[in-house]
Amino acid sequence: MASDGLPEALKRHVLRPHNPGENPLADGVGRATNTCDETLEIWLEVEADQVARSGFWARACMHVVACGSAAAALAEGRDVAALKSLDAAAIDEALGGLPPAERHCAEFAAQVLRLAVLDYLEKRREDPWKRLYR
């Protein structure tokens, strides 16, 4: 823990987030707005049912930014099906522990990641011609 009480991993994700920005060509995108009116989007690029690249976009507090960044980083290299079980505890652990009052941010990021997985699975079932018109 740093002298300011924040874990180093959390500060790294805030100051140097993992692939920040939108990706309109992503294979799966999850987006939600929480009760604090913060918006988080997580996107996935998938090859052979494995996440080849992932990232996020947020209009939110630093804790949601860190959680979105950590969720995107944790998703990379994993099988898409395995992401359904990636939960808030894994995100919290990757950040070195969120303050108790901010742990809901990890749950929010896990929820948005699940939305991205569901979006990918839905798009995968589409007819190939529909993908051309996205």
C-alpha positions as CSV (number, residue, x, y, z in Angstrom):
1,M,0.0,0.0,0.0
2,A,1.2,3.4,-0.8
3,S,1.3,6.2,1.7
4,D,-2.0,7.6,0.4
5,G,-3.7,4.3,1.4
6,L,-4.4,3.2,-2.2
7,P,-2.9,-0.1,-3.5
8,E,-0.3,0.3,-6.2
9,A,-2.2,-1.9,-8.6
10,L,-5.3,0.3,-8.3
11,K,-3.2,3.4,-9.0
12,R,-1.6,1.8,-12.0
13,H,-5.0,1.1,-13.5
14,V,-6.2,4.6,-12.9
15,L,-3.0,6.3,-14.2
16,R,-2.3,3.9,-17.1
17,P,-5.5,2.1,-17.9
18,H,-5.6,-1.0,-20.1
19,N,-6.7,-0.1,-23.7
20,P,-8.9,2.9,-22.9
21,G,-11.3,4.1,-25.5
22,E,-14.2,2.9,-27.6
23,N,-13.9,0.2,-30.3
24,P,-16.8,0.3,-32.8
25,L,-15.5,-2.8,-34.5
26,A,-15.4,-5.0,-31.4
27,D,-17.0,-8.5,-31.4
28,G,-18.7,-7.9,-28.1
29,V,-19.6,-4.7,-26.2
30,G,-21.2,-4.3,-22.8
31,R,-22.4,-0.9,-21.6
32,A,-24.3,0.2,-18.5
33,T,-24.9,3.2,-16.3
34,N,-25.0,2.7,-12.6
35,T,-27.0,4.4,-9.9
36,C,-24.3,7.1,-9.5
37,D,-24.9,8.0,-13.2
38,E,-21.5,6.7,-14.2
39,T,-21.2,4.9,-17.5
40,L,-18.8,2.0,-18.3
41,E,-18.3,0.2,-21.6
42,I,-16.1,-2.9,-22.0
43,W,-15.3,-4.3,-25.5
44,L,-13.9,-7.6,-26.6
45,E,-12.1,-8.6,-29.8
46,V,-12.4,-12.4,-30.1
47,E,-10.6,-14.9,-32.2
48,A,-11.5,-18.7,-32.0
49,D,-13.6,-18.0,-28.9
50,Q,-10.6,-16.4,-27.0
51,V,-10.3,-12.8,-26.2
52,A,-7.5,-11.5,-28.3
53,R,-7.8,-7.8,-27.3
54,S,-10.1,-6.0,-24.8
55,G,-10.5,-2.5,-23.5
56,F,-13.0,-0.1,-22.0
57,W,-14.4,3.4,-22.0
58,A,-15.7,5.1,-18.9
59,R,-17.3,8.3,-17.7
60,A,-16.9,7.6,-14.1
61,C,-15.0,8.0,-10.9
62,M,-11.5,6.6,-10.5
63,H,-12.6,3.4,-8.9
64,V,-14.9,2.5,-11.8
65,V,-12.1,3.4,-14.2
66,A,-9.7,1.1,-12.3
67,C,-12.3,-1.7,-12.2
68,G,-13.1,-1.4,-15.9
69,S,-9.4,-1.4,-16.8
70,A,-8.8,-4.4,-14.5
71,A,-11.8,-6.3,-16.0
72,A,-10.6,-5.7,-19.5
73,A,-7.0,-6.8,-18.6
74,L,-8.3,-9.9,-16.9
75,A,-10.4,-10.8,-20.0
76,E,-7.5,-10.8,-22.4
77,G,-6.2,-14.3,-23.4
78,R,-9.2,-16.1,-21.7
79,D,-11.8,-18.2,-23.3
80,V,-15.0,-16.3,-23.7
81,A,-17.0,-19.0,-21.8
82,A,-14.7,-18.6,-18.8
83,L,-15.5,-14.9,-18.6
84,K,-19.0,-15.6,-17.4
85,S,-17.5,-16.6,-14.0
86,L,-15.1,-13.7,-13.7
87,D,-16.5,-11.9,-10.7
88,A,-16.1,-8.8,-8.6
89,A,-13.8,-10.7,-6.2
90,A,-11.3,-11.3,-9.0
91,I,-11.4,-7.7,-10.1
92,D,-11.0,-6.5,-6.5
93,E,-8.0,-8.9,-6.0
94,A,-6.4,-7.7,-9.3
95,L,-6.5,-4.1,-7.9
96,G,-5.0,-5.0,-4.6
97,G,-8.2,-4.4,-2.7
98,L,-10.7,-1.6,-3.1
99,P,-11.8,0.5,-0.2
100,P,-14.9,-1.2,1.3
101,A,-17.2,1.7,0.3
102,E,-16.0,1.3,-3.4
103,R,-16.4,-2.5,-3.8
104,H,-19.6,-2.0,-5.7
105,C,-17.5,-0.7,-8.5
106,A,-16.0,-4.1,-9.0
107,E,-19.5,-5.7,-9.2
108,F,-20.5,-3.0,-11.8
109,A,-17.4,-3.8,-13.9
110,A,-18.1,-7.6,-13.7
111,Q,-21.7,-7.0,-14.8
112,V,-20.6,-4.9,-17.8
113,L,-18.1,-7.6,-18.7
114,R,-20.9,-10.2,-18.7
115,L,-22.9,-7.9,-21.0
116,A,-20.0,-7.8,-23.4
117,V,-19.8,-11.7,-23.4
118,L,-23.5,-11.9,-24.0
119,D,-23.3,-9.5,-26.8
120,Y,-20.5,-11.5,-28.4
121,L,-22.4,-14.7,-28.1
122,E,-25.5,-13.2,-29.6
123,K,-23.6,-11.7,-32.5
124,R,-21.9,-15.0,-33.1
125,R,-25.3,-16.7,-33.7
126,E,-26.3,-14.1,-36.3
127,D,-26.4,-14.8,-40.0
128,P,-23.1,-13.7,-41.6
129,W,-24.7,-11.2,-43.9
130,K,-26.1,-9.2,-40.9
131,R,-22.5,-8.6,-39.6
132,L,-21.8,-6.7,-42.8
133,Y,-24.4,-4.1,-42.0
134,R,-23.3,-3.2,-38.4
